[in-house]
């Protein structure tokens, strides 16, 4: 779930908060509007790897006991 949170924060940064926002109230308003649009669109993450693909490609990086 952490990857999902990081992906969503990255998308929000590019689409919503990538420019200077003058104050906290404007930030809250912009983020709330972005969240509403994202939820109404029922946006999802399109994963490029299955778990098996990721295990195969990344196995050399896994810690072994």
N, C-alpha and C positions, 0 to 999 in steps of 0.2 A: 504493500500500500504506500510505502514511502516514495517509491518511484512515481506512482500516480500523482502524489501530492507535488513532487518536484516538477513533473510535466505540466500540471495545471498552473503552478506558480509561474513557470516559464511562459506559458501561453498568455496568462494574464498580464505579465510584464510587457510582452510584445504588443498585445492588443489594447491594453488599457492604461498601464502606468509607465509606459516607455518614455513619456515626456515629463517635464517638470510640472508638478502639481503644487499650487501655491499654499494650500493649507489643509489641515486634517479633515475639515468638513467636506471639502471638494473631493479629497481622496476617498472618504467613506461613500460619498454619493456615486463617484465613478465606479468603484469596486462593486457596489450594490447593483448598479445598472448592468455592469458586465456580467455579474453572477446571474441576474435574472435572464439576460439574453442567452447565456450559456445553458442554463437549465431549461428554458423554453425550447431551445434547439435540440435538447436531449443529446448534447455532444458527448462523444465517447472517445476513448483512446484506441487507436488502431495499432495494436502491437505488431511488430515486425517479426518477432521470434515466438515460436512455441517454447514451452519449457524444455522440451527435448532438444530443440535446435540450440537454445542458449546453453544447455548443459554440454552439448557436443562442442560448440565453438569456444566456450569459456572454461572448460574443465581444467585447463592447465593453470588457471588462476585460483582455483579452489584450494582451501586449506585442507590438508589431509592429516588425520590423526596417526 
